[in-house]
Amino acid sequence: MVATYGIHWFRQDLRLQENPSLLSLSKKVDQIIPIYIFDLNQRIGSTSKWWLEKSLISLYDSIQKHNGKLNIFAGDPEKIISSILKNSNVKYVSWNRLYDPYSIKRDTKIKSIVTSSKIECDSHNGYLLNEPWNIKNKSGTFFKVFTPYWRHCDEILKLKDNKFKKIKINYANSKFKNEITIQDLNLTNKKDQWIKKIEKYWIPGESNAKLQLKKYISQKANNYSVGRDRPDKDLTSKLSPYLHFGEISALEVYDTVNIEKKIDPENKKKFLAELGWRDFSYNLLFHYPDMIEKPIQTKFNKFPWIKNTKNLSLWHNGKTGIPIVDAGMRQLYKTGWMHNRVRMIVGSFLTKNLLLHWKNGEEWFFDTLVDADVGSNSAGWQWISGCGADASPYFRIFNPILQGQKFDPDGDYVKEFVPELNNIPKKYIHNPWEMSMEDQKKYNFEIGTSYPAPIVDLKETRNRALSAFKTIS
Ligand code: FAD
């Protein structure tokens, strides 16, 4: 008998377990041809390229252990898939769905090309807890506010039987004319010192995603509710890059945490709701496909943003003279990740105190975060700059001194990333410019020399932001 083959196209689902497309395909065909296409037209940041390279190596090795081979390509997926189909005996093509406008358009076209060649084409939800089109409010439209959205989603999830069955998958060991190696993708430059720094903090790949979840449950989960706001404590899961690349599924994280008896209900509820924000971001992106570029609240098209490349560069480099902002920006550059509370603080500072366009922040984050994600990043930036759907009102402007004093009370977070402030008293760690000359001498510290003076006056720029907001209200 002739064996039947099916293609599984890996995208942001770089895992073998709990993968609905692989599972479904394995029931239909004798052998699965696993492919990855580096889509040259898709947006990807520099740090993400590093993660992707490591993740592909890990996936390649896992498939090899199952006697198969991950076939790698680079170029236009439409052309590559068409050429594979012409030269092989494939009966099915399958993938897990993505929800950003570029992927939706591309995948819809590819699906129609595949089915027009009489090959079955299937797609699945392997990325979100609930897909955007399935979640509707009582009036039949989509939710624009998180709390009722999540209440509704959580009810659905608690009713679902999400158990995945483990089955044996046979991977093909195919060769294609135009396939390349992971190294040929040139995703990273080995000499890059910056990448060498990031490497110390993360180990990408499916098995490490599971370890990260285990570590979260055993060491952090029972302190999450309060601890998640403390950048000086390591109490969040740091699962975001693993979830972005699909090395672990959101459903697996949800279920594992949900059934874990050792986690108390309050902490459990809070964590699951945070996971819900990830889905909510895609819910927004699905219904506002322009939101990566344009504000959801159209009145913000007329907002008087300022252009100031000097201030933008000081923000990038963590040299604004505001300790918690600088610590966050340096944490990002050093580790490829920034604590959520600090993402909000640096975002508010950029868009409100500096009055720079939120796209400046969105682009920098997208290039430097290991978890850079079109959905969560654009939703995060629209939220913090006040122009999103479920927006915190524009006039709620974070005071970085008070935020620092509340969430980094001993200044440990600031000191870790801004060592220039190591020796000054705790009282001044979030506002060193307020030290008297006498104190500066005493602690061998000089504002403007040892550490920059603030590039803007916080009170003045707060008022300026409020006046700017009035012009569009
Ligand atoms: P945990 O607190 O352990 O949360 C568990 C998971 O829930 C996270 O891994 C993440 O997948 C999800 N999650 C938690 N908070 C949020 C949130 N507010 N929005 C969406 N999902 C959330 N997250 C990204 O994954 N990619 C981004 O590009 C991104 N950009 C952001 C930009 C701004 C301006 C802001 C304010 C937030 C952004 N976030 C982004 C959301 C959030 O900061 C990160 O998901 C979180 O810090 C990741 O750390 P963690 O895995 O330890 O989170």
Residues whose N, C-alpha, C, O or C-beta is under 5 A from the ligand:
A	BS01	FAD	T236 S237 K238 L239 S240 L243 E274 L275 W277 R278 M338 H339 N340 R343 M344 G347 D371 A372 D373 S376 N377 G380 W381 I384
